[in-house]
Amino acid sequence: MSNEPITLSAGDAEVTVRPDNGGRVAGLRVGGTELLRQGDRFGCFPMVPWCGRIREGRFRNGAVSHQMPLNAPPHAIHGTTRDGAWHPARVTADEVVLTYDLVEPWPYTGRVTQAIALTPESLTLTMAVETYDDSFPAQIGWHPWFNRNLGGADAQLDFSPAWQEERGDDHLPTGNRLEPKPGPWDDCFGMPGGVDVTLTWPGRLELKVTSPEEWVVVYDEQEAAVCVEPQTGPPNGLNTLPRLVTPLEPLEATTTWRWRRL
């Protein structure tokens, strides 16, 4: 299969997937209205094998220390797969399955599988990281850039996190948990019952981002877009809350976006 853009459709919803550009969802149109910020860096990209920043790009796996490239100095950010080419393993009218084999600079062998499934009212993203070799810590997440403004209406955010991770001057969680503060945010929140965030464009559309995972980063400091990022751990989680991928136990995560007209 080629790495050309793939279009999925269901009802009046249409999704464009870019295997060649980080396996990202490049567009989501509902009734002809584009919900995602356009551009090669935007849309919605998978964050894997880590999410957000790693402190100074360093993480440990047991006694072994590894250094990742500092692509957001002084840190490494958002994993290694968002700039690579993914392989379409299966394509139907409303679903695509993509795979990506982990390569340098990531020091471990493994395979990432991402399924993107569209219905007339929802988009579900599912990802798994597996290995048949050495075990390693990993994270999974998604980084959607939702357009802040749809047809004159600015997005309003509604969610009820149990806590907000205190953010240090280096943009990383300090380990302290705070009562959630008002935005704007570039912050990580805990939602132990599962991620549940609603974006409302008054008079236009309501979109609900859910995930069984309990971590979400909300970034709304840009004028053009609002980001709601479900993930399997907090920023710097490879160091503070590692989730091991082993030959017997892959790491899996899913998120669903569900929308309705207003």
N, C-alpha and C positions, 0 to 999 in steps of 0.2 A: 504494500500500500504506500502511496505517496505521502508527503508531509504537507500537502496543500491544505488550506483552511477547510474545515468540515462544518456543514450547516445541519442543525437538527431542527425539526419543527413538530409542534403539537398544538392543535387548535390555532389560536392567533399568537402563540408564543414561538419565538425563533431564537436559536442560540448559534453563535459562531465559535468554533473551537480552533485554536492554533497549535497543532502538535509541534510545529517547527519553532515556536516561540514560547518555550517553557511549559507546554501543555496547558496553556491558559484558556479560560473562557474569555474570548475577546469581545463578545457582545451578547447582550440579552435584550431582545425587543419584545414588548408586550403590546399588541395592537398597534405596532409600528413605532412605538416610543422606545428609544434606547435608554436602558436603565444604568448602564455601566460607562464610566469615563473611557473615552476612546484614546488609543495610542499604544505603541509597542510595549510601554512599561506598565500599562494600566489593565483594564478589564478585571479579571480575577485570576491570580496565579497561585499555584500550590506552593506552600512553604514546606520544604522537606530537604534533607533530614533534620533541619531544625527551624524554629520559628523566631522571628524577631532577632534580637542581638545576642551574640555570645561575647562575654566580657573579654576584650583584647584578643578575640578570635581563638581563645584556648579552651580546650576541654579535656577531661581525663576519661579514660576507660580503664577502670581498675588502677594499676600502677603506671599505665602508659599515658603520656601527655601528647596532645596533638595540637597543631597550629593551623588554623584556617586563614585564607587571605583576608586582609582587612579592607573589605569592600564598603564599609561605612566607618572610616577611621574615628576613634581607635578600636572599633569593634568589627566583627563579621556579622552580616545580617541576612536573614531570610533563606538560608539553605543554598544548595548548589544546583538546583534543577530548573530554576525559573528562566535561565538563559539558554538552556540546552534544548535539543530536539528530542521529542518523545515519539514513540512508535505506535501508530494506530493498530491495535490488535483485533478490534472488532468494531464495525460501524453499522448501525441500522438507522432508520428514519428518525428515531427519537432518543438514541443512546449511542455513546462511543466509549470504548475502553482503550486506554493508552497505557503503555509501559515505558519505563525509563530505568536503565541499568546504571547504578551509581558508579562514578568514575572519579579519578583525581580532580580536585584536591581532596575529596572525601577519602579517608584512608581504608575504608572497608568495602568489601563487595556486597552487593545487595540489589534487589529489584523493587522498584516502586510501581504499583498498579493504581491507576485512577479511572473510576467510572463516572461518567457524566450523563445523567438521565433526566429527560425533559417530559413533563406532562403539560396539559393546557394551563394548569394553575401552579406548577411548582418545578423547581430544579433541585435535584439531589446529587451531591458530590460525595463520592466515597473513595477513600485511599487506603492502601496497605503498603507497608515496608516489610520485606522478608529477606532472610539470608539463609544460605546453606553452608556458611563458613563461620568465621568468628562472630561472636555476639558483639553488639555495640549499642550505645545509647542513641536515641533518635526522638524526633518530634514530628508531628504532622499538623499542618494548619492551612487555611486559605486566606488570601488577602484580596477581597473584593474592593474595588473603587466604585461606589455607587454615586451617580451624578447627584450633586447637592440640589440642583434645581431641575424640576420637570415642568415645562410649560408655565413658568411663572410662579410655581409653588416650591418653596424651600423645604427640604426634608426635616422632619422633627424626629428625634430619637427618644424611645421609651424603653427603659429596662430597669430591673430592680436587683442589682448585684448584692451579694452578701457582704462583700468587702471590695476595697480598691487597694491594689499593691502600691505602697509608697514608692515613688520614683525618685531615684537619686539624681545628682547633677550629671551623671554619666548616662542618663536615660534608662538605667537598669533598675529593677526592683531591689530595694534595700533588704527585703525580708520582713519589714513591718507591714501590718495590715491596717488600713484606715477605714473609717466611715466614708462611703462614696461621696466625692465632692462634685460640685457642678463643673461642667465643661468650660471651655474647650478641652479636649483630652488628646493625649498620646499615651494612653495608660492601659494597664492590665487589670481586669476585674475577675473576681471569683463568683461563679454561679453554681454551687454544688448540686442543684437539682437539674443542671443542664443549661446550656446557653439558650437564652430566649430574649431576643432584641427585636423591637418593632420600629421600622422606619415608615413614617407617614408623610406623603406629599399631599397636603390638604386639597381636597377636591379632585385629586387625580388617582392616587394608588396607595395602598398599604402593602408593605412587604415585611414578612416576619422571617428572621434568621434564627434557626434552632439547630441544636446539636446536643447529643448526649454528653459531650465533653463539658468540663466545668470551668474552662478558662476562655476569656475573650479579651482581645485588645480592641479598643475603640480609638480611632484616629480621625479627628474632625478639625484639625488645625489648618487645613487647606480650604481655599474658597470654592474650588471646583468640585470637591468630592467628600464623601463620608465613608470611612472604612470600618467594617464590623468583622473581626477576624477570629473565628472559633479556632481553638488549638488545643493540643493535648497536654500543654504545660505552659508555664509563664516564660517570658523572655529570660535568657540565660539558663533555661531549664535543663540543658544538657549537663550543667554543673550543679544546679540546685535541686532538681527533681527529675533525675534521669529515668527514662522508660526504656528498658532493654529490649532490643530485637534479638531473638535467639533462633537457632534452626527449628526449634519446636514451637516458638511463639512469635508470630508476626505482630507488628503494631498496626492497628486499624483505627480509622476514624471516619465519621460522616457528618455532613451538614445538609440541611434542606432550607431552601428559600421558598416561601409560599406567598402568593400575592393575591390581591383582590382589588377590583375597581371601586372607586368611591364616587 
